[in-house]
Amino acid sequence: MRLTIIATIFHALVTVFAITQFTHGASAQTAIASSTPLAVGLTNGGIAEAQVIEAVRKDEILTVKLRFKPVVPDKLERIYDSISKTDYENSFYILAGNKKHLLLTDSNDKPLTDPFLVIKTAKGSPIAGSWHGRFPAPPKDVSEVSLTIPGVETLDAIKITDR
């Protein structure tokens, strides 16, 4: 009898915890999905909308973050598979005024971004994937940039937040 009561209480606690975690996770995803993007553009395949959710200048670095909102459900799209030297020089940059800023690299000359990007859309899911990149920060008098990455329309008029 005592074991049955303990098991019932344990089951109830696990159920409450699971519901709380699910509700918290769902509300966090809803909050992320409902915030207004700074700029928007479609992927080349048209299955998702690239949304700039953040462009933060801190010290000498500008970090830009994207999320991909599904447009067509249940599809997979390869945005890019790798970053060659040519891709790095021509396809990953911000434009600040009339100056092009390439992605920063680490001590091994690897760009400070995802080495490949594949997104998957699913019915009912608010997000199909995400991306981020770190660039040299433009001067303080520059308040907007444009972002170019492969497989996505150029994202223009991205307002920078200073921290």
C-alpha positions in Angstrom: 0.0 0.0 0.0 2.7 2.4 1.0 4.7 1.6 -2.1 1.6 2.3 -4.3 1.1 5.7 -2.7 4.8 6.7 -3.2 4.6 5.5 -6.8 1.4 7.5 -7.4 2.9 10.7 -5.8 6.1 10.2 -7.9 4.1 9.8 -11.1 2.1 12.9 -10.3 5.3 14.9 -9.7 6.9 13.7 -12.9 3.7 14.6 -14.8 3.6 18.1 -13.3 7.3 18.6 -14.1 6.9 17.4 -17.7 3.9 19.7 -18.2 5.7 22.6 -16.7 8.8 22.0 -18.9 6.7 21.6 -22.0 4.7 24.7 -21.3 7.8 26.7 -20.6 9.6 25.4 -23.7 6.5 26.1 -25.9 6.1 29.6 -24.5 9.8 30.3 -25.0 9.6 29.1 -28.6 6.5 31.2 -29.1 8.2 34.3 -27.7 11.2 33.7 -30.0 8.9 33.1 -33.0 6.8 36.2 -32.4 9.5 38.8 -31.9 9.7 41.2 -34.8 12.7 40.5 -37.0 15.2 43.3 -38.0 15.2 42.1 -41.6 13.7 39.3 -43.6 14.5 37.4 -46.8 13.7 34.1 -48.4 16.0 31.1 -48.8 16.9 30.3 -52.4 14.6 27.2 -52.2 11.8 29.3 -50.8 11.0 26.9 -48.0 11.8 29.3 -45.2 12.1 33.0 -44.3 15.5 34.1 -42.9 14.9 36.5 -40.1 17.6 38.7 -38.5 16.8 38.5 -34.8 20.0 40.3 -33.5 22.9 42.5 -34.7 24.9 43.4 -31.6 28.1 45.5 -31.7 30.2 44.9 -28.6 33.8 46.1 -28.5 35.2 45.4 -31.9 32.9 42.6 -32.9 29.4 42.6 -34.6 27.5 39.4 -34.0 24.5 38.8 -36.4 22.0 36.0 -35.6 19.3 34.6 -37.9 16.5 32.2 -37.4 14.6 30.5 -40.2 10.8 30.5 -40.1 9.1 27.7 -42.1 7.1 28.8 -45.1 6.6 25.4 -46.7 6.2 22.5 -44.2 8.1 19.2 -44.2 11.0 20.2 -46.5 14.8 20.1 -46.2 17.1 22.7 -47.7 20.8 22.8 -47.8 21.7 26.5 -47.5 25.5 25.7 -47.9 27.6 22.6 -47.4 31.0 24.1 -46.7 32.9 27.3 -46.8 35.7 27.4 -49.4 38.2 30.3 -49.5 36.3 31.7 -52.5 32.9 31.4 -50.6 34.5 33.1 -47.6 35.8 36.0 -49.6 32.7 36.5 -51.8 29.6 35.1 -50.0 29.8 35.8 -46.3 30.0 39.5 -45.4 28.3 42.5 -44.1 28.2 45.8 -46.0 28.5 48.8 -43.8 28.1 52.0 -45.9 30.4 51.2 -48.8 32.8 48.9 -46.9 32.6 45.1 -47.0 33.5 43.3 -43.8 34.3 39.6 -44.0 33.6 37.1 -41.3 36.2 37.0 -38.5 38.3 33.8 -38.4 39.8 31.8 -35.5 43.5 31.0 -35.0 43.2 28.2 -37.6 41.7 30.5 -40.2 38.2 29.0 -39.8 35.4 31.5 -40.2 33.5 32.2 -37.0 30.2 30.8 -38.3 28.5 27.4 -38.9 30.7 25.4 -41.3 27.5 24.1 -43.0 23.8 25.0 -42.8 20.9 22.8 -43.5 17.3 23.7 -42.4 14.3 21.4 -42.0 10.8 22.8 -41.9 8.1 20.9 -40.0 4.4 21.6 -39.8 3.6 23.5 -36.6 7.3 24.2 -35.7 8.0 28.0 -35.4 11.7 27.6 -36.3 13.5 25.5 -39.0 17.0 26.4 -38.0 19.4 29.2 -37.0 22.7 30.8 -38.1 25.1 33.3 -36.5 28.3 35.0 -37.7 30.9 37.3 -36.2 32.3 40.2 -38.1 34.6 43.1 -37.5 32.4 45.8 -36.0 31.8 48.8 -38.3 32.6 52.3 -36.9 30.2 53.6 -34.2 28.6 56.1 -36.6 27.3 53.2 -38.8 23.9 52.2 -37.4 22.8 49.8 -40.2 24.3 47.0 -42.2 23.4 44.5 -44.9 24.2 40.8 -44.6 25.1 38.4 -47.4 25.4 34.7 -46.9 25.0 31.9 -49.5 21.5 30.5 -50.2 19.6 33.5 -48.7 18.5 36.8 -50.2 20.6 39.7 -49.1 19.2 41.1 -45.8 19.2 44.9 -45.9 18.8 47.7 -43.4 19.7 45.7 -40.3 19.8 48.0 -37.3 22.8 47.5 -35.0 22.4 47.5 -31.2 25.4 48.6 -29.1 26.3 46.9 -25.9 
